[in-house]
Amino acid sequence: MRVTPTLNIDEAELEERFVRASGPGGQNVNKVSTAVELRFDLAANTSIPDYARGKLKRLAGRRLTTDGVIVIQADRFRSQEQNRSDARERLMELIVEALERPKPRIKTKPSRGAREQRIKAKTARGKVKKMRGGKVEFD
């Protein structure tokens, strides 16, 4: 399975199980196993780089088992073939998102004008607060 132009996942690393889907479907739902459970062993995989592996674990969330296997269940469609392609597409989206490196932060300093504006706002606010709380005498 081609994920990116530089990353391929071997079909042998993907395990598919077909189970009966729940929900509506009439008589067909009791006879045909259309839902797909796609399993991808992340712990055994060597093609995904280390920096993406940790991010992929976080993104997988509940879909990651304690053994390091990502389990994706697809039962949106009534046909087995559509559910297969849906499960594979969702796995590819997860991997592609994990491969994206975060943009490095460039440190910046506030401008002199911004600093002066901040100080003016603080002093103005302090003056407003200072006006409060004086003793009020009643006749």
N, C-alpha and C positions, 0 to 999 in steps of 0.2 A: 504494500500500500504506500503510494507516494504522498508524503505529507507536505514537504517543501522540495524545491529543486535539489537540495543537498541532503535531505533526510528521507530515507525509506524505512518502512517497518515491514519486516518479513511476515508473510501470511501465516507462517507456522507459529508466530508469537500470539496470534489472535485465536481465541477459542470461542465458538458460537454454540449456544444451546437454544433449542427451540422449545418453547413451552406454550401452554394454552393461555390465551389472553383473557383477562377479566373484562367485565362490562358488556355492553350491548353487542349484538352480532347475530342474533337469531339462532337458528339450528346450526349454522356454520361454526359458532364459537365452541360448541361441545365436541366437534369432530377434528378440527384442524389446529395444529400448533403454529400459530402465526406470530406470537410474541417472540422477541429475540433477546437473549442475554449474552452480551458480548463481554468477554474477559480478556484483559490485557495485563500480562505480568510485568509490571514496571520494575520490580526488584531484579528480575532476570535479564531485562533489556540492557543492551550495551550501546545502542545507536543514539539514544537521547543523551545530550551533553549534561554534565553534572549541574551546571548552573540552572538548567531548565527542570531537572529532576525534582528539586525541592519545591519549586513553584508549582509544578504539576501535582505534587502531593497535596499542596494547599488548595489548589483549584478543584481537585477531585473531591475533597471533603468526605462526605458520608459514603461516596462511591468507592473509596479505597478501603480494602480489607486490611486486617492486621498482618497478613502475609505479603502485602505490597502488590495486590492485584486490583486493578481498576475494573469495576463491574458496571456496565451500562445496560439498562433495560429499555427496550423500545417496543411499545405496543400501541402506538398512535394510529397505525394504519391497519386495514383488514387483510392486507396481503403480506406474506412472509418476506418477499423480496423487497418491498418498500421499507419494512421494519429493519431488514438487514442493512440497507443503505443508510437509513436514518441513524442507526447505532454507530456505524462506521464514520459517518459525517460528524456526529457529535464527539466521537473520540478524536478525530482530526482537529476539530475546533479547539478542544481542550489542549492538545499538544501544541498547536500553532500559537495559542495565547500564552502558553508557558515558555515558548521559545523567544518571545518578544522581550528584549532587554529594556529595563527602565531607562529613560533619558537622564543623563547625569545632571545633577543640580549645579547651577553656576552661582557661586556666592556673590551677592550684591550688597552694597551699602546704601542706606537711605541718603538722598541728596541733602545738601545744606539747607535748602529751602524747606524740604519736608521736615527736617529736624526742628527748624525754627517755628514752623507752623504747629508742630506737635507741642512745643513748649508754650506757645501763645495760647493754645486751646486749654492746656493744663492750668495755666495761671488764670484764665478767664473763668474756668470752672471753679477754681479755688476761691475766687472773689465772690462768686454766686453763693457758694457754701458758707463763706465767712459772714455774709449778710444775714444768714439764718441764725436762729437760736438766741437772739438777744432777749433780755427780759422785757416782757410786756406788762405794763402796769394798768390795772383797771381802776376806775374811779369808784 
